Amino acid sequence: MVLACSGRPDGKDDLRPPRRAVKRPRLVMRLFTADLVARGALSAYLAWLTLGNDCDGESEPLNVCLRGLVAEPLVIGIEVEMLLSAIFVLRWCRWEAQGHLVTLWQVLAALEAFLIRRTIYASPTHYALILALLLLAYFAGMITEYLKTDPVRLPPFPHKAADMEKPRYGWLGPWWAQKCRNRMGRLLIAFILWASYQSRIILIAYYGTLGPADDIGDLPRKDVDMLILIGIFVSLIALVPNALVVLVTLPELFKDLCEGKTASKAYRTSPYEVALLDDDARPDSTYQKRLAQHLGANGGKCLSCTVVIPCYMPNEEEILMDVIDFYQKQEKEYPGEMKVMIVWNSPREHPEFEAQLEKVKAQWPALSVHRNHWSTSKCDNLNMAIELLRTDIALLNDADTMVSGQTMARASMHLCEEGGFDIAQSHSTHCWEDKCGQPEGGCFCFMPFITLFDTTKPLNMATQGFWKHSPFNGRGGFWRVSALQKVG
């Protein structure tokens, strides 16, 4: 049974149109590669010049020596190249074609600035220009990656093992994935990533020791003060994106602070028990009033709901009967049609357990069990379940996560009453054993830290509250089935 409920009207998707392709991609690649080669050669020359032309300030004034380290026309040429290449990247480069060559371009820009640091320290004007151009390079690379065009993948999806259209590369891109297929190639990539991370540590160590004192030398105090002011100003500009991210979380943080409610059994429950809100048990509570209004508007029932539990049977077999027993109890608490769908896969047979499931199915018609013989992942099991859904909403969950009937009723209210939302994400709490680091498998000293992390709202989720979005975190998410079957 599917209840009538206002939702988002059918129509075109909200996907951003792809970025317009360049007319001469080969020419763009050649020009960009030539610029990278020129930057690399110039960086090598600057490194040689820096190491071979150090001075102590005794044979001639240090300020003159610093200005003579790199000729000013060369510095101006570097600035012009950085500006023109940034415009070129923004206008003609595409992440699908240039990929991490853009990253290399950004790295070389920072390297050039570091190698001519003494010259630009001696000239606040050049210092300000170089910092501004570095920000522009950062912006150009970020926008190029952000506007990349990915292939649109919409359901139905084939099984993972038979999916020939799935991307066969990760963040490093198709070229690296094609070239680095052996162990040495993967080790090389791991070393490059490790070395790139060490660069920040080296720079922090350099600027935290005598490096800046040697670079600045005997510059006039007013020039040093100007450099500091310029550095502070540019640093504040660079912090704007991070500051904006934090600022947009404040409304959600304030809302959570004001709307927080007490659950006296939180972190004191057994593994198959949910910490309910104390206030919900009162007949005059906000929850009870909203539920009464919701039931009155929908013929005395909440939206029909299917609890989808994907299982890798060798791991879940031990707990699955207890999980089924838990949801049999929740069916009596949920004021609407509730079903449980188990979709499982396994590399071996489980005849005795399958017989147990068939026996439960005969006694409890709300349970359906499906084995996915082609499945090699949780995604395969979920994709199979999505095709079989026939209710208004679906809870995509894990076998080790318990969701109460009250939570399902709240989700029904959110998805039906508040502007046609397509997803309502639950927030998890842990049982006493997990909180104390004493799960059934034995002592696990890091479990309290995992529990602490799980109960803290992630920054990406807190920022979404400002725009009324709710990212699905993999479990405990209620979906409107009509929307779920569109996106898969």
N, C-alpha and C positions, 0 to 999 in steps of 0.2 A: 504494500500500500504506500503510495506517495502522496503526502499532504500538499495542498496548495500553499505556496509561500512565495512572497515577492522576492525576487533575486535580480541579478544583473541581466539585462536583456541580451538576447543572442545578437551577435553582430560581428563586425570585424575585430580582429585581435588588436591589442595595444602595443604590438611590437614596433620598435623604432625602425623606420626604413633604412636599408643599408646605405653606407656611405658611398658616394659616387666613385666609380673606378677611374683611375688615371688613364689617359689616352695612350701614353707611351710608357708602359711599365718597364721595359728594358732600358730605355734611356734614363729613367729615374733611378733604376738600380745602378747603372754605370756611374752616373754622376754622384750618387750617394757613396758608392764604394770608393770612388776617386777622392772624395772629401775625407773619408775615413783613413785612407792611405796617407793623404797629406797630413792629417792630424797626427797619425802615428809617427810619421817621419819628423814632424815638427816637435813632437813631444820628446823623441830621442835626441834631437839636436838641443832642445832646451835643457834636457837632463845633462848632456855633455857640457853645455855652456855653464850651467850652474855649478857643476862639480869642478870645472876647470878654471873658473874665474872668481873664486872666493877671495875675500880681502879682509884685512884686519883693521883697517881704518888708520893705520900709522903712516903708510907711505903717501896717502892722500886722504882728504876728508871722506868719512864713511858715506855721507849723503851723496857725494859725487860718485863714489864707487858703486853705490847701490843703483843710481840712475844709469850708470854705464854698464851694468850687468846685462841688461837686455835693452837694445836700442828702442827708443820710443816709437819710431815708425813700425817696428815689428809688433809692439804691443797694440798699436792702433790697427794693424792688419789682423791680429788675432781677434780683436773686438768686432771688426767688420765681418770677418768670417763667421764668428759665433752668431751674429745677428742674422746674416743671410742664410746660413745653414738652418737656423731655427725656423725661419720663415719657410724654407724649402721643406723641412720635415712636416710642419703644420699643414702646408698646402698640398704636397704631392706624395709624401711617404704614407704607406699603408702597413699596418702591423701584419696583415696576412702575407705581404711580400717581403718586407724588411725585417720584421720580427725583432730579434734581440740584437740586430745590427744597430737599431735605435738605442738600445741599452748601452752598447759599446760606444756609440757616439756621445752619449751623456757622460760616460766614464772618462773618455778622452778630454771632454770639455773641462771636467773637474781637475784632471791631471795637469792640463795646460795652465789652469789658474794657479794650481799649487806650485808649479815650477817657476812661474814668474812672480811669485808672491813678494819677493823683496823689491822688485821694481814697482809693483802697484802699491805696496806699503808706503813708498816714498812719494806717491802721488795720490792723494785722496780722491781726485776725480776719476782716475783710472780704476781705483779700488771700488768705488761705487758702481762704475759701469760694468766691471767684471762680475760683481755680485748680482747685479740686475740681470745680466746675460745668463748667469748660472741658473737663476730662478726661471728665466724664460726657457732654458734648455730642459729643466725639470718639468715645466708645464707642457712643453711640446711633446716630450716623451710620454707623459702621463695621458694626454689627450689622444695621442696616436694609438696607444694600447686600449684606452677606454672605448674608442670608436671602431674597434676592429669588428669585422663582420664574421660571425659564427654561423654555421649552417643551422637552419631552423629544424628542430626535431620534435615532431608531434606524434602522439599515439595514433594507431597501435604500434608498439615496439616488438620486434622479434626477440627471442631469447638471446641472452648475452653472447653465448657461444656461436650463435648463428647470425649475429648482427654484423653485417659487412659494412654498414655505413657509420658505425660508431667511430669517433675520433681515436686514432691509434698513436696519439702523442699527447704529451702534457703541456705544462706551462712553457717548457723550453722550445716547443715548436716542432714541426714536422722534420726540418732539416737535421736537427740534433738527434731526434728519435731514429731517423734513418741511418745516420752515421755511427751512432754509439750503440751498437747492438751487442758487443761482447763485454766481458768483465772489465778489461782495461779501459774501454771507453766510458763505462759507468763510473769507474774509479776516477777518471780524469774529470768528469763533470762534478763529482762529489768534491774533488780537490779544489776546483775553480770556485764552487759555491762556498767552501770553507775559507779559502783565501780571500774572497771578496768580503766575507764577514770580518776577517781579521784586520782589514784595512781601516775600519773605524777605530779599532782598538789601538792600532799603530798611530793614527792621527791624534787620538785622545792622549796617548802617552807623549807624543811629540809636543803638542800644544800645552800639555801640563807640566813640561819640564823647561829647559832653557831654550827651546827652539824659537819661540816668539822674541825673546830678548836678543838673540843673535840676528834675527831677521830685521827687527826694527832698529837696533843699534842706537846711534846717537841722533835720531830724528828729533826735530824740534817738538817741544811739549804740545804746542797747539796742533801740530799734524797728528800726533799720537791721540790726542783727545778727539780730533775729528774722525780718525779711524775707528775709535771705540764707539762713537755716536752712530756712525754709518753701520757698523757691525750690529749694534743693538737694534737699529731701525729695520735692517734687512732680516734679522732673526725674528723680529716680531711679525713681519710679513710672512715669513716661512712657517710660522706657527699658526697662522690664521686657519688653514684647513683643519688642523687638530683641534684648535679652540672651538671652531664651529661644530665639530662632531660632539665635543663635550657639552656645548651649550644646548644643542637640540635634545640631549638626554635629560636635561633638567626638568622640563615639564613632566616627562614620564616618571622621573624620580620623585618629584613632588606629588604626583598623582598616587604613586604606590605608597608614599608615606602617609597620605591622607586617607587612602582607602584600605590600608592594611587591616586585616582582621585576625583575631586570635583563634588558633587551633591548639588546644591544650595537649593534644596527643602527638603533636608534630615531633618527629624523631624519637618517638616512644612506642611506635607501632611494631607489630610483628610483620614478617615478610609479606603476608597475604592480608594486609589491613591497610586502610587509607585513613589519613588524619583529616577528618571532616572539620569544617569551621563550626565553632561553638554557637555562633549566632544563628546558623541555618536551622537549628533544631527548634527555635522559638516560633510559635504560630504567627506572631506579628512581625517577623523579621523581613528585611527587604527582599531576601531571596524568596520567601514564601509568597509575598505579595506579587512579585514579578512573575513567579511561576503560575499563580492563579490567573493572572491576566493573559499569560501566554497560552495556557490551556483553554481559557475561554475563547480566545481568538482562533484556535485551531481544533475545534471540535472535541475538546477535553483530552487531547493527547499531544505529546511532544513529537517532534519530527522522528520518523522511523530511522533507526541507527543500526549500522553493522560494525561490530568490532572486528577489525582485520588483524590477525596475528600471523605474520610470516615466521616460519620456524625452520631452522636447520636441525633436523631431528636428533642427530647424535648429541647435540648440546641441550636440547629442550625436553627430551623425552622424560627426564627425571621429574620435572616440575609441571609438565603440561596438564596432568589430571587435576592438580591442585588449582591451577589457573582456571580451568573449565569450571570447577566447583565454585570458585570465587565469582565468576560471571553469571553462573546460574542464580546466585543470591542477588546480584546486581540487577538481573532482569526483573525481579520482583519489586525493586526500588525505583526502577525507571518508569515514569508515567507515559509510556509509549511503546511502540513495537521495537524490540531489540533482538538482534541476531549476532551470532558469533561465527566468523569464518576463519578457519585455520588452513593456511596454504603452506605446505611443507615440502622439503626436498631432503634427500639423503643419498649417500653413495652406496648404502647397503639396505637390506630388507629389514623390516620391523614387524613380523607377522603377529606376534603376541600383542604388541601395542596397537596395531591397526585393528585388531579384534576388540580391544578395549574401547577404542574410539567409535567403532561401529555400534557397540552396545550402548554407549552414551547417546549417540545420534538417534537410536531407536527410542530412547526414553525422553530425549529433549529435542524436539523438532527444530528449535531455533539454532541448533549447531549444524554447520556444514563443514566438511573436511575434504580437502582437495590435495592430491599429491602432484607436484610439478616435476615430471620425470626429466624435463629438459633444463631444469633450473641449475644454475651454478652460483647464484647470489640472492641476496634479499630483494634486490630490484626485480629479478625475474619473478619471484613469488608475488610481489606487490602488483606487478603488471598483469599477472594472471588474475589476481583478486579484483583489480579495477574493472576488468571486463565482465566479471560476474556480479557486480554490485547492482542491487535493485531497490535500495532504500534512498531516503532523502539525503542523509549524511552518512559519513563513514569515519570511524576512528582508526587511524593507522598507528599501530602500537607494536610493542615488543612483548614477548612472553613474560619477561621479568618485570614488567611495569603494570601496576594495578591502577585502574581508573574506576572511580565510583559512579553509581547511578546519578548522584547529585551533580557530579561534574558533567555527565552527559546531558542532563537537563539544562545546565548553564550554557553548554555549547549550543543546544537547540535554540535557546533564547537569543544568543549572540548572532547565530547565523540566520535567524528568521526575522529579528526585530530591528537590528541596528544597521540599517543602510545597505543590506544585501551583501554582507561580508561572505567571502568564500572559504575562509579558514579561521578557526579559533584554536590557538595553541595553548595547551595546558602547561602549568609550571610544576616541576617535580619536587617532591620531598623524599627523604630516605627513611628506611626503617631503622630501628635501634641498632641492629647488628651491623648495618653498613656504617652508621655514624661512628660506632665504637671501633671499627676495623676488625670485627669478628664475624665475617660472613660464614655461611655453612661450610665452605671449603677450607676454613682455618683462619689463622690470623693473617691480616694484610695491613701492614703498618701505614701504607699510603692511602687507605680508604677514607680516613677523615678528611684528607686534603681534597680527594676527588668529590666527596660529598659537599665540601665547602664550595668548590668550583661550580658544581651543578646547581647549587641553590642561589648562586649569584647571577643576576641577570646580565648576560653578555652585552658588550657595548654595541654590537651590531643589532641586537634585538631592542635595546633601549632607544637607539636612534630611530628605529622604525615606528615606534609609538607616536612620534611627532606627525607622521603622515598616515596614521591609522593602518599601518601594514603589520602583518604578523608572520615573520619567517618561520617555516616549518623546520623543527630541529631533529626530525627523524623518528620521533615517537610522541605519543600523547597529543597528536594533532587531529582535530576534527575538520573534515573537508565537506563542502557541499559536493555531492557526487557528480552533479552536472558539470561543475568546474573541474573536478578531479579527472574526469574522463576526457576532458579537453587537453589537459596539460600532461597527464600521465605521471 
